[in-house]
Amino acid sequence: MKPIKLPKEQREAMLDHIQSYFELERGESIGRLAADSLLDFFMNELGPAVYNQALSDCRTLTAQRMQGLEEDIYALEWRVSRK
């Protein structure tokens, strides 16, 4: 599985959030390189699990939508009367 690539703007925003978190929640100041390393660590360690859960959620939603679509198609059937 190849690593998840983030757009530059999104990655930069995440790095800003990481640095802010450490400052506000932990009272620690970390540099950009440390924030970048931490982001890489979490992307590698947590990314696959989050990605797989998103796929599972997508499969569930797709199955629900397909069930609804199938019901809609059955509702379109003409009734054949037998005399």
LINSUL-V242751 format. One record per backbone hydrogen bond with DSSP energy under -0.5 kcal/mol. NH is the residue of the N-H (numbers start at 1). CO is the residue of the C=O. If there is no record, write none. Layout:
# LINSUL-V242751
NH;CO / NH;CO
This chain:
# LINSUL-V242751
11;7 / 12;8 / 13;9 / 14;10 / 15;11 / 16;12 / 17;13 / 18;14 / 19;15 / 20;16 / 21;17 / 22;18 / 23;19 / 24;20 / 25;21 / 26;21 / 26;22 / 27;23 / 28;22 / 30;28 / 35;31 / 36;32 / 37;33 / 38;34 / 39;35 / 40;36 / 41;37 / 42;38 / 43;39 / 44;40 / 45;41 / 46;42 / 47;42 / 47;43 / 50;46 / 51;47 / 52;48 / 53;49 / 54;50 / 55;51 / 56;52 / 57;53 / 58;54 / 59;55 / 60;56 / 61;57 / 62;58 / 63;59 / 64;60 / 65;61 / 66;62 / 67;63 / 68;64 / 69;65 / 70;66 / 71;67 / 72;68 / 73;69 / 74;70 / 75;71 / 76;72 / 76;73 / 77;74 / 81;79 / 83;81
